[in-house]
Amino acid sequence: MDATVSAPLLSRVKSWQLVGLGITGWCTLYSAAILTANASTIMIGNAQGGCFAVTMTLAGIEARRYKKTPAAPVDALDWAGGVSTEHLNQTIAQVMRKRDFRIETCQPVETEMGFGVRAINAGRTLVFETGRWKEAVIDLLHVQATEANRRKVRADLAIIVGAGVPDEATQTFVQTHSVQLLVGQELKDMFDSEEALEAEKTASAEKALNAKNPADKKV
């Protein structure tokens, strides 16, 4: 019950504001104690101010922790529910073929690492990690493991595919490593575009077939 009440408040308060409030409160209580010119009062005021400062500092840490792990939107993964990993791999392979990449079958060890598609163009190898694509959050440990696996399979670039969202640490990590993200709405848009294109091709093929072989006319 406490979590549901405090979480919205923490999401609106910055951690530095709470720390600043703690320091200000300590200074105020300590100053008031000094004005009384009493040793015992000074000691009590100092202790009260210190406790207040510590409490606000801990609240600031909690606020920062809460903001670092935001909950994914409720409907973020809805579209992915009826899509299999195999279907996703096929869609990615189709997109990469259109970009003049040669698709190679992943080795068993690569599949165990979560890679589902291996694409090569001009000597450059890309591997797509799709084994964990339905997870709601892509965290730092996930992307660090993917980078290590990329080096093991000697790929030039690893692309983490995910319907969820990356946290702040993940977004920072990929900026300085040979890992990219194909996630969230970007992935959904790519998937929807490819699905629409395939449906259009199927409809065109059926239309051409019907035009080539019209139904027999009644005499």
GROMACS elastic network, one bead per residue, 0.5 to 0.9 nm:
[ bonds ]
;  ai    aj funct       b0    kb
    1     4     6  0.54154   500
    1     5     6  0.66317   500
    1     6     6  0.88874   500
    2     5     6  0.52427   500
    2     6     6  0.60544   500
    2     7     6  0.83461   500
    3     6     6  0.52812   500
    3     7     6  0.57167   500
    3     8     6  0.88874   500
    4     7     6  0.56751   500
    4     8     6  0.73548   500
    5     8     6  0.65299   500
    5     9     6  0.73876   500
    6     9     6  0.52991   500
    6    10     6  0.61973   500
    6    11     6  0.86935   500
    7    10     6  0.51361   500
    7    11     6  0.61623   500
    7    12     6  0.88817   500
    7    63     6  0.82936   500
    7    66     6  0.75072   500
    8    11     6  0.51221   500
    8    12     6  0.66636   500
    9    12     6  0.53978   500
    9    13     6  0.65085   500
    9    63     6  0.88190   500
   10    13     6  0.51818   500
   10    14     6  0.76162   500
   10    15     6  0.85528   500
   10    59     6  0.83128   500
   10    60     6  0.85028   500
   10    62     6  0.77553   500
   10    63     6  0.50269   500
   10    64     6  0.83804   500
   10    66     6  0.73086   500
   10    67     6  0.81592   500
   11    14     6  0.77685   500
   11    63     6  0.66677   500
   11    64     6  0.86852   500
   11    66     6  0.70939   500
   11    67     6  0.63761   500
   12    63     6  0.87561   500
   13    16     6  0.86851   500
   13    17     6  0.70719   500
   13    18     6  0.76038   500
   13    60     6  0.84684   500
   13    63     6  0.71266   500
   14    17     6  0.54319   500
   14    18     6  0.69054   500
   14    60     6  0.72125   500
   14    63     6  0.69071   500
   14    64     6  0.75086   500
   15    18     6  0.53104   500
   15    19     6  0.64165   500
   15    20     6  0.86596   500
   15    56     6  0.88652   500
   15    57     6  0.79449   500
   15    59     6  0.74209   500
   15    61     6  0.64950   500
   15    62     6  0.80417   500
   15    63     6  0.57709   500
   15    64     6  0.59158   500
   16    19     6  0.50572   500
   16    20     6  0.59796   500
   16    21     6  0.84443   500
   16    57     6  0.85584   500
   16    60     6  0.66090   500
   17    20     6  0.50749   500
   17    21     6  0.60801   500
   17    22     6  0.86364   500
   17    56     6  0.89851   500
   17    60     6  0.76738   500
   18    22     6  0.62229   500
   18    23     6  0.87879   500
   18    53     6  0.89171   500
   18    56     6  0.52731   500
   18    57     6  0.64718   500
   18    58     6  0.87355   500
   18    59     6  0.67287   500
   18    60     6  0.53325   500
   18    63     6  0.89205   500
   19    22     6  0.50588   500
   19    23     6  0.63713   500
   19    24     6  0.86280   500
   19    53     6  0.71030   500
   19    54     6  0.84344   500
   19    55     6  0.88306   500
   19    56     6  0.54714   500
   19    58     6  0.83015   500
   19    59     6  0.80157   500
   19    60     6  0.60468   500
   19    61     6  0.89260   500
   20    23     6  0.52134   500
   20    24     6  0.60901   500
   20    25     6  0.84962   500
   20    53     6  0.85242   500
   20    56     6  0.81681   500
   20    57     6  0.84593   500
   21    24     6  0.50906   500
   21    25     6  0.60180   500
   21    26     6  0.85952   500
   21    52     6  0.89164   500
   21    53     6  0.75876   500
   21    56     6  0.68615   500
   21    57     6  0.88444   500
   22    25     6  0.51387   500
   22    26     6  0.62348   500
   22    27     6  0.87126   500
   22    49     6  0.80000   500
   22    50     6  0.83520   500
   22    51     6  0.87454   500
   22    52     6  0.57403   500
   22    54     6  0.69745   500
   22    55     6  0.72434   500
   22    57     6  0.66588   500
   23    26     6  0.51488   500
   23    27     6  0.62436   500
   23    28     6  0.86319   500
   23    49     6  0.80814   500
   23    50     6  0.83800   500
   23    52     6  0.80974   500
   23    53     6  0.53634   500
   23    54     6  0.87460   500
   23    56     6  0.83226   500
   23    57     6  0.87899   500
   24    27     6  0.51742   500
   24    28     6  0.61499   500
   24    29     6  0.87099   500
   24    49     6  0.88609   500
   24    53     6  0.80279   500
   25    28     6  0.50912   500
   25    29     6  0.62068   500
   25    30     6  0.84817   500
   25    49     6  0.61738   500
   25    50     6  0.87314   500
   25    52     6  0.66811   500
   25    53     6  0.68186   500
   26    29     6  0.53152   500
   26    30     6  0.60019   500
   26    31     6  0.84283   500
   26    45     6  0.81839   500
   26    46     6  0.71864   500
   26    47     6  0.87029   500
   26    48     6  0.73323   500
   26    50     6  0.58208   500
   26    51     6  0.80762   500
   26    52     6  0.64068   500
   26    53     6  0.58974   500
   27    30     6  0.51423   500
   27    31     6  0.59147   500
   27    32     6  0.84938   500
   27    46     6  0.85431   500
   27    49     6  0.69000   500
   28    31     6  0.51745   500
   28    32     6  0.61708   500
   28    33     6  0.86335   500
   28    49     6  0.76895   500
   29    32     6  0.51511   500
   29    33     6  0.62432   500
   29    34     6  0.87958   500
   29    42     6  0.89617   500
   29    45     6  0.53994   500
   29    46     6  0.69628   500
   29    48     6  0.71697   500
   29    49     6  0.55132   500
   30    33     6  0.50713   500
   30    34     6  0.63221   500
   30    35     6  0.88143   500
   30    42     6  0.66445   500
   30    43     6  0.85306   500
   30    44     6  0.85799   500
   30    45     6  0.50498   500
   30    46     6  0.51393   500
   30    47     6  0.85447   500
   30    48     6  0.82535   500
   30    49     6  0.63422   500
   30    50     6  0.89638   500
   31    34     6  0.51226   500
   31    35     6  0.63525   500
   31    36     6  0.89889   500
   31    42     6  0.85012   500
   31    45     6  0.81722   500
   31    46     6  0.88681   500
   32    35     6  0.52372   500
   32    36     6  0.68070   500
   32    42     6  0.82945   500
   32    45     6  0.74934   500
   33    36     6  0.54266   500
   33    37     6  0.70838   500
   33    38     6  0.74104   500
   33    39     6  0.85971   500
   33    40     6  0.88735   500
   33    41     6  0.55200   500
   33    43     6  0.79612   500
   33    44     6  0.77590   500
   33    45     6  0.53283   500
   33    46     6  0.76576   500
   34    37     6  0.52509   500
   34    38     6  0.71110   500
   34    39     6  0.82810   500
   34    41     6  0.77097   500
   34    42     6  0.56632   500
   34    45     6  0.83572   500
   35    38     6  0.81890   500
   35    42     6  0.87576   500
   36    39     6  0.87576   500
   36    41     6  0.71685   500
   36    42     6  0.78851   500
   37    41     6  0.77553   500
   37    42     6  0.75253   500
   38    41     6  0.52083   500
   38    42     6  0.61296   500
   38    43     6  0.87297   500
   39    42     6  0.51002   500
   39    43     6  0.63084   500
   39    44     6  0.87316   500
   40    43     6  0.50984   500
   40    44     6  0.62358   500
   40    45     6  0.85633   500
   41    44     6  0.50656   500
   41    45     6  0.59731   500
   41    46     6  0.83859   500
   42    45     6  0.50949   500
   42    46     6  0.59630   500
   42    47     6  0.85334   500
   43    46     6  0.51312   500
   43    47     6  0.61976   500
   43    48     6  0.86422   500
   44    47     6  0.51261   500
   44    48     6  0.61171   500
   44    49     6  0.84764   500
   45    48     6  0.51012   500
   45    49     6  0.59525   500
   45    50     6  0.83995   500
   46    49     6  0.51375   500
   46    50     6  0.60208   500
   46    51     6  0.86183   500
   47    50     6  0.50681   500
   47    51     6  0.61936   500
   47    52     6  0.85925   500
   48    51     6  0.52045   500
   48    52     6  0.61982   500
   48    53     6  0.86560   500
   49    52     6  0.50567   500
   49    53     6  0.61515   500
   49    54     6  0.86324   500
   50    53     6  0.50878   500
   50    54     6  0.61556   500
   50    55     6  0.85603   500
   51    54     6  0.51295   500
   51    55     6  0.60879   500
   51    56     6  0.86453   500
   52    55     6  0.51339   500
   52    56     6  0.62700   500
   52    57     6  0.86254   500
   53    56     6  0.52554   500
   53    57     6  0.61460   500
   53    58     6  0.87040   500
   54    57     6  0.50415   500
   54    58     6  0.62139   500
   54    59     6  0.85809   500
   55    58     6  0.52595   500
   55    59     6  0.62308   500
   55    60     6  0.86772   500
   56    60     6  0.61433   500
   56    61     6  0.87190   500
   57    61     6  0.63626   500
   57    62     6  0.87147   500
   58    61     6  0.50579   500
   58    62     6  0.62472   500
   58    63     6  0.86372   500
   59    62     6  0.50350   500
   59    63     6  0.61610   500
   59    64     6  0.86576   500
   60    63     6  0.50559   500
   60    64     6  0.62403   500
   60    65     6  0.86326   500
   61    64     6  0.51287   500
   61    65     6  0.61657   500
   61    66     6  0.85882   500
   62    65     6  0.50406   500
   62    66     6  0.60594   500
   62    67     6  0.86401   500
   63    66     6  0.51204   500
   63    67     6  0.62901   500
   63    68     6  0.87499   500
   64    67     6  0.52584   500
   64    68     6  0.63133   500
   65    68     6  0.52323   500
   65    69     6  0.68057   500
   66    69     6  0.57298   500
   66    70     6  0.68826   500
   67    70     6  0.57688   500
   68   167     6  0.70678   500
   68   168     6  0.69008   500
   68   169     6  0.85850   500
   69    72     6  0.89397   500
   69   137     6  0.87543   500
   69   167     6  0.69377   500
   69   168     6  0.86390   500
   70   167     6  0.80402   500
   71    74     6  0.83166   500
   71   136     6  0.85089   500
   71   137     6  0.83679   500
   72    75     6  0.83543   500
   72    76     6  0.67772   500
   72    77     6  0.87982   500
   72   136     6  0.62791   500
   72   137     6  0.70754   500
   72   164     6  0.70728   500
   72   165     6  0.68703   500
   73    76     6  0.52298   500
   73    77     6  0.82198   500
   73   136     6  0.89155   500
   73   164     6  0.88732   500
   74    77     6  0.74009   500
   74    78     6  0.80018   500
   75    78     6  0.51525   500
   75    79     6  0.79433   500
   76    79     6  0.74795   500
   76    80     6  0.84941   500
   76   136     6  0.79412   500
   76   163     6  0.70917   500
   76   164     6  0.65634   500
   76   165     6  0.85798   500
   76   184     6  0.72967   500
   76   185     6  0.83630   500
   77    80     6  0.53350   500
   77    81     6  0.67407   500
   77   134     6  0.71311   500
   77   135     6  0.84723   500
   77   136     6  0.71731   500
   77   163     6  0.59914   500
   77   164     6  0.66043   500
   77   184     6  0.84325   500
   78    81     6  0.55968   500
   78    82     6  0.83699   500
   79    82     6  0.69171   500
   79    83     6  0.77021   500
   79   163     6  0.86505   500
   79   188     6  0.78890   500
   80    83     6  0.52681   500
   80    84     6  0.80679   500
   80   134     6  0.69681   500
   80   163     6  0.68642   500
   80   188     6  0.84231   500
   81    84     6  0.80275   500
   81   134     6  0.82195   500
   83    86     6  0.83828   500
   83    87     6  0.65199   500
   83    88     6  0.69749   500
   84    87     6  0.51861   500
   84    88     6  0.63431   500
   84    89     6  0.87223   500
   85    89     6  0.61435   500
   85    90     6  0.86359   500
   85   116     6  0.82794   500
   85   130     6  0.68738   500
   85   131     6  0.72214   500
   85   133     6  0.79356   500
   85   134     6  0.89249   500
   86    89     6  0.50769   500
   86    90     6  0.62741   500
   86    91     6  0.86862   500
   86   116     6  0.81137   500
   87    90     6  0.51291   500
   87    91     6  0.62563   500
   87    92     6  0.87511   500
   88    91     6  0.50902   500
   88    92     6  0.62511   500
   88    93     6  0.85810   500
   88   116     6  0.89106   500
   88   130     6  0.79029   500
   88   191     6  0.79009   500
   89    92     6  0.51981   500
   89    93     6  0.61118   500
   89    94     6  0.86364   500
   89   116     6  0.59488   500
   89   117     6  0.61261   500
   89   128     6  0.85065   500
   89   130     6  0.73257   500
   90    93     6  0.50626   500
   90    94     6  0.62047   500
   90    95     6  0.87312   500
   90   117     6  0.83051   500
   91    94     6  0.51433   500
   91    95     6  0.63479   500
   91    96     6  0.87486   500
   91   190     6  0.89159   500
   91   191     6  0.69469   500
   91   194     6  0.69906   500
   91   195     6  0.81362   500
   92    95     6  0.51310   500
   92    96     6  0.62169   500
   92    97     6  0.86526   500
   92   117     6  0.73994   500
   92   128     6  0.84680   500
   92   190     6  0.87409   500
   92   191     6  0.81500   500
   92   194     6  0.89704   500
   93    96     6  0.51558   500
   93    97     6  0.61591   500
   93    98     6  0.87525   500
   93   101     6  0.87186   500
   93   102     6  0.88758   500
   93   103     6  0.65993   500
   93   117     6  0.66037   500
   93   118     6  0.82852   500
   93   119     6  0.77133   500
   94    97     6  0.51929   500
   94    98     6  0.65017   500
   94    99     6  0.89350   500
   94   103     6  0.89584   500
   94   194     6  0.82848   500
   95    98     6  0.53220   500
   95    99     6  0.67118   500
   95   101     6  0.89734   500
   95   190     6  0.85854   500
   95   194     6  0.74648   500
   96   100     6  0.66354   500
   96   101     6  0.54151   500
   96   102     6  0.77282   500
   96   103     6  0.77197   500
   96   119     6  0.70707   500
   97   100     6  0.51019   500
   97   102     6  0.62884   500
   97   103     6  0.70460   500
   97   119     6  0.83805   500
   98   101     6  0.72538   500
   99   121     6  0.89570   500
  100   120     6  0.87198   500
  100   121     6  0.68827   500
  101   119     6  0.57048   500
  101   120     6  0.52817   500
  101   122     6  0.84337   500
  102   118     6  0.83753   500
  102   119     6  0.54969   500
  102   120     6  0.50728   500
  102   121     6  0.62960   500
  103   117     6  0.73259   500
  103   118     6  0.58576   500
  103   120     6  0.64702   500
  104   117     6  0.74989   500
  104   118     6  0.54732   500
  104   119     6  0.62103   500
  104   120     6  0.76216   500
  105   116     6  0.85891   500
  105   117     6  0.72629   500
  105   118     6  0.66625   500
  105   119     6  0.89758   500
  106   109     6  0.80677   500
  106   110     6  0.58923   500
  106   111     6  0.62872   500
  106   115     6  0.72987   500
  106   116     6  0.66356   500
  106   117     6  0.64432   500
  106   118     6  0.60196   500
  106   127     6  0.88069   500
  107   110     6  0.51855   500
  107   111     6  0.63317   500
  107   112     6  0.87757   500
  108   111     6  0.50301   500
  108   112     6  0.62504   500
  108   113     6  0.87440   500
  109   112     6  0.50906   500
  109   113     6  0.64445   500
  109   114     6  0.89506   500
  109   115     6  0.89736   500
  109   153     6  0.85288   500
  110   113     6  0.50622   500
  110   114     6  0.65657   500
  110   115     6  0.54686   500
  110   116     6  0.77757   500
  110   127     6  0.89540   500
  110   149     6  0.82878   500
  110   153     6  0.70481   500
  111   114     6  0.51119   500
  111   115     6  0.50867   500
  111   116     6  0.61580   500
  111   117     6  0.89422   500
  111   129     6  0.88927   500
  111   131     6  0.80136   500
  112   115     6  0.73801   500
  112   131     6  0.85720   500
  113   129     6  0.80073   500
  113   131     6  0.78294   500
  113   146     6  0.80795   500
  113   149     6  0.67758   500
  114   128     6  0.83741   500
  114   129     6  0.53292   500
  114   130     6  0.60095   500
  114   132     6  0.69525   500
  114   146     6  0.86470   500
  115   118     6  0.76209   500
  115   127     6  0.63072   500
  115   128     6  0.54331   500
  115   130     6  0.58326   500
  115   131     6  0.63177   500
  115   158     6  0.88222   500
  115   160     6  0.88741   500
  116   127     6  0.74994   500
  116   128     6  0.58972   500
  116   129     6  0.58692   500
  116   130     6  0.55620   500
  116   131     6  0.68474   500
  117   126     6  0.81548   500
  117   127     6  0.57341   500
  117   128     6  0.51222   500
  117   129     6  0.73618   500
  117   130     6  0.79691   500
  118   125     6  0.71087   500
  118   126     6  0.58038   500
  118   128     6  0.64870   500
  118   155     6  0.88586   500
  119   124     6  0.82868   500
  119   125     6  0.58287   500
  119   126     6  0.51373   500
  119   127     6  0.63696   500
  119   128     6  0.83068   500
  120   123     6  0.63631   500
  120   124     6  0.55204   500
  120   126     6  0.62564   500
  120   127     6  0.88211   500
  121   124     6  0.52793   500
  121   125     6  0.67353   500
  121   126     6  0.85420   500
  122   125     6  0.85035   500
  124   155     6  0.77127   500
  124   156     6  0.61318   500
  124   157     6  0.82225   500
  125   154     6  0.81573   500
  125   155     6  0.51047   500
  125   156     6  0.52490   500
  125   157     6  0.66254   500
  125   158     6  0.87056   500
  126   155     6  0.59182   500
  126   156     6  0.60313   500
  126   158     6  0.57993   500
  126   159     6  0.73314   500
  127   150     6  0.76322   500
  127   153     6  0.89606   500
  127   155     6  0.66107   500
  127   156     6  0.82227   500
  127   157     6  0.64954   500
  127   159     6  0.62220   500
  127   160     6  0.86514   500
  128   157     6  0.86588   500
  128   158     6  0.58648   500
  128   160     6  0.60200   500
  128   161     6  0.66646   500
  129   132     6  0.73888   500
  129   133     6  0.76664   500
  129   146     6  0.77315   500
  129   158     6  0.70742   500
  129   159     6  0.60380   500
  129   161     6  0.58102   500
  129   162     6  0.86263   500
  130   133     6  0.50213   500
  130   134     6  0.85135   500
  130   159     6  0.87145   500
  130   160     6  0.67704   500
  130   161     6  0.53371   500
  130   162     6  0.71272   500
  131   134     6  0.83346   500
  131   161     6  0.84749   500
  132   135     6  0.59077   500
  132   160     6  0.86913   500
  132   161     6  0.78684   500
  132   162     6  0.70727   500
  133   136     6  0.84566   500
  133   138     6  0.89984   500
  133   160     6  0.77787   500
  133   161     6  0.54529   500
  133   163     6  0.58776   500
  133   164     6  0.75352   500
  133   183     6  0.84159   500
  134   137     6  0.88501   500
  134   161     6  0.88066   500
  134   162     6  0.59733   500
  134   163     6  0.55210   500
  134   164     6  0.66526   500
  135   138     6  0.70545   500
  135   162     6  0.68735   500
  135   163     6  0.69853   500
  135   164     6  0.58735   500
  135   165     6  0.85900   500
  136   162     6  0.80581   500
  136   163     6  0.69315   500
  136   165     6  0.63519   500
  136   166     6  0.86301   500
  137   162     6  0.84455   500
  137   163     6  0.86269   500
  137   164     6  0.52219   500
  137   166     6  0.56128   500
  137   167     6  0.68336   500
  138   141     6  0.83860   500
  138   142     6  0.63200   500
  138   143     6  0.72756   500
  138   160     6  0.88928   500
  138   162     6  0.76561   500
  138   164     6  0.68837   500
  138   165     6  0.59607   500
  138   167     6  0.62651   500
  138   170     6  0.70656   500
  139   142     6  0.54189   500
  139   143     6  0.66284   500
  139   144     6  0.88318   500
  139   165     6  0.87815   500
  139   166     6  0.60973   500
  139   167     6  0.56766   500
  139   168     6  0.83055   500
  139   169     6  0.71566   500
  139   170     6  0.57519   500
  140   143     6  0.52899   500
  140   144     6  0.60697   500
  140   145     6  0.85538   500
  140   166     6  0.84433   500
  140   167     6  0.75339   500
  140   168     6  0.85602   500
  140   169     6  0.57875   500
  140   171     6  0.86179   500
  140   173     6  0.75151   500
  141   144     6  0.51433   500
  141   145     6  0.61278   500
  141   146     6  0.86244   500
  141   170     6  0.84296   500
  142   145     6  0.52795   500
  142   146     6  0.63143   500
  142   147     6  0.88227   500
  142   170     6  0.84228   500
  143   147     6  0.62349   500
  143   148     6  0.86972   500
  143   160     6  0.77174   500
  143   170     6  0.65183   500
  143   173     6  0.77562   500
  143   174     6  0.78116   500
  143   179     6  0.76953   500
  144   147     6  0.51507   500
  144   148     6  0.63532   500
  144   149     6  0.87174   500
  144   170     6  0.85572   500
  144   173     6  0.80882   500
  145   148     6  0.51005   500
  145   149     6  0.61941   500
  145   150     6  0.85927   500
  146   149     6  0.50213   500
  146   150     6  0.60663   500
  146   151     6  0.87677   500
  146   158     6  0.72432   500
  146   159     6  0.86999   500
  146   160     6  0.76956   500
  146   179     6  0.77587   500
  147   150     6  0.50329   500
  147   151     6  0.65506   500
  147   152     6  0.88433   500
  147   157     6  0.87036   500
  147   158     6  0.70717   500
  147   177     6  0.75171   500
  147   178     6  0.70159   500
  147   179     6  0.63724   500
  148   151     6  0.53752   500
  148   152     6  0.64898   500
  149   153     6  0.63818   500
  149   154     6  0.85132   500
  149   155     6  0.89520   500
  149   158     6  0.87483   500
  150   153     6  0.54046   500
  150   154     6  0.60684   500
  150   155     6  0.54909   500
  150   156     6  0.75428   500
  150   157     6  0.70701   500
  150   158     6  0.59862   500
  150   178     6  0.83668   500
  150   179     6  0.84121   500
  151   155     6  0.63438   500
  151   156     6  0.80781   500
  152   155     6  0.79434   500
  154   157     6  0.89507   500
  155   158     6  0.69779   500
  156   178     6  0.70051   500
  156   179     6  0.89997   500
  157   177     6  0.89300   500
  157   178     6  0.51702   500
  157   179     6  0.57874   500
  157   180     6  0.74744   500
  158   178     6  0.65029   500
  158   180     6  0.63040   500
  158   181     6  0.85331   500
  159   178     6  0.86927   500
  159   179     6  0.57400   500
  159   181     6  0.54653   500
  159   182     6  0.65477   500
  160   179     6  0.72908   500
  160   180     6  0.62427   500
  160   182     6  0.59944   500
  160   183     6  0.75538   500
  161   180     6  0.88074   500
  161   181     6  0.62359   500
  161   183     6  0.55628   500
  161   184     6  0.87238   500
  161   187     6  0.74922   500
  162   165     6  0.73701   500
  162   166     6  0.87143   500
  162   181     6  0.78049   500
  162   182     6  0.64221   500
  162   184     6  0.64155   500
  162   187     6  0.73805   500
  163   182     6  0.84623   500
  163   183     6  0.53710   500
  163   185     6  0.76196   500
  163   186     6  0.89815   500
  163   187     6  0.68684   500
  163   188     6  0.74826   500
  164   183     6  0.64499   500
  164   184     6  0.53988   500
  164   185     6  0.89195   500
  165   183     6  0.66271   500
  165   184     6  0.60008   500
  166   169     6  0.80567   500
  166   170     6  0.58321   500
  166   171     6  0.64741   500
  166   181     6  0.84477   500
  166   183     6  0.79786   500
  166   184     6  0.88597   500
  167   170     6  0.54030   500
  167   171     6  0.65074   500
  167   172     6  0.89429   500
  168   171     6  0.52254   500
  168   172     6  0.64009   500
  168   173     6  0.87680   500
  169   172     6  0.51572   500
  169   173     6  0.61922   500
  169   174     6  0.88971   500
  170   173     6  0.50381   500
  170   174     6  0.63499   500
  170   175     6  0.88820   500
  171   174     6  0.56178   500
  171   175     6  0.68224   500
  171   181     6  0.86689   500
  172   175     6  0.55617   500
  172   176     6  0.75286   500
  173   176     6  0.58969   500
  173   177     6  0.65341   500
  173   179     6  0.84335   500
  174   177     6  0.51339   500
  174   178     6  0.69334   500
  174   179     6  0.53744   500
  174   180     6  0.60354   500
  174   181     6  0.78811   500
  175   178     6  0.82241   500
  175   179     6  0.80415   500
  175   180     6  0.82227   500
  176   179     6  0.83938   500
  177   180     6  0.82841   500
  182   185     6  0.89338   500
  182   186     6  0.65272   500
  182   187     6  0.56701   500
  183   186     6  0.58027   500
  183   187     6  0.50605   500
  183   188     6  0.78883   500
  184   187     6  0.55110   500
  184   188     6  0.64162   500
  184   189     6  0.87878   500
  185   189     6  0.59840   500
  185   190     6  0.85129   500
  186   189     6  0.52113   500
  186   190     6  0.62777   500
  186   191     6  0.86249   500
  187   190     6  0.51472   500
  187   191     6  0.60960   500
  187   192     6  0.85306   500
  188   191     6  0.50427   500
  188   192     6  0.59697   500
  188   193     6  0.84447   500
  189   192     6  0.51011   500
  189   193     6  0.59946   500
  189   194     6  0.85298   500
  190   193     6  0.51884   500
  190   194     6  0.62094   500
  190   195     6  0.85758   500
  191   194     6  0.52602   500
  191   195     6  0.61273   500
  191   196     6  0.85940   500
  192   195     6  0.50477   500
  192   196     6  0.60484   500
  192   197     6  0.85253   500
  193   196     6  0.51365   500
  193   197     6  0.61303   500
  193   198     6  0.86414   500
  194   197     6  0.50443   500
  194   198     6  0.61602   500
  194   199     6  0.85681   500
  195   198     6  0.51909   500
  195   199     6  0.61846   500
  195   200     6  0.86080   500
  196   199     6  0.50907   500
  196   200     6  0.61446   500
  196   201     6  0.86592   500
  197   200     6  0.50326   500
  197   201     6  0.61919   500
  197   202     6  0.86389   500
  198   201     6  0.50533   500
  198   202     6  0.61877   500
  198   203     6  0.86185   500
  199   202     6  0.51190   500
  199   203     6  0.61859   500
  199   204     6  0.86117   500
  200   203     6  0.51174   500
  200   204     6  0.61288   500
  200   205     6  0.85834   500
  201   204     6  0.50758   500
  201   205     6  0.60976   500
  201   206     6  0.85969   500
  202   205     6  0.51185   500
  202   206     6  0.61946   500
  202   207     6  0.85653   500
  203   206     6  0.51750   500
  203   207     6  0.61336   500
  203   208     6  0.86488   500
  204   207     6  0.50297   500
  204   208     6  0.61290   500
  204   209     6  0.85725   500
  205   208     6  0.51178   500
  205   209     6  0.61420   500
  205   210     6  0.86170   500
  206   209     6  0.50624   500
  206   210     6  0.61601   500
  206   211     6  0.86078   500
  207   210     6  0.51614   500
  207   211     6  0.62262   500
  207   212     6  0.86694   500
  208   211     6  0.50868   500
  208   212     6  0.61699   500
  208   213     6  0.86377   500
  209   212     6  0.50823   500
  209   213     6  0.60872   500
  209   214     6  0.83163   500
  210   213     6  0.51883   500
  210   214     6  0.55460   500
  210   215     6  0.79710   500
  211   214     6  0.56163   500
  213   216     6  0.87081   500
  214   217     6  0.83856   500
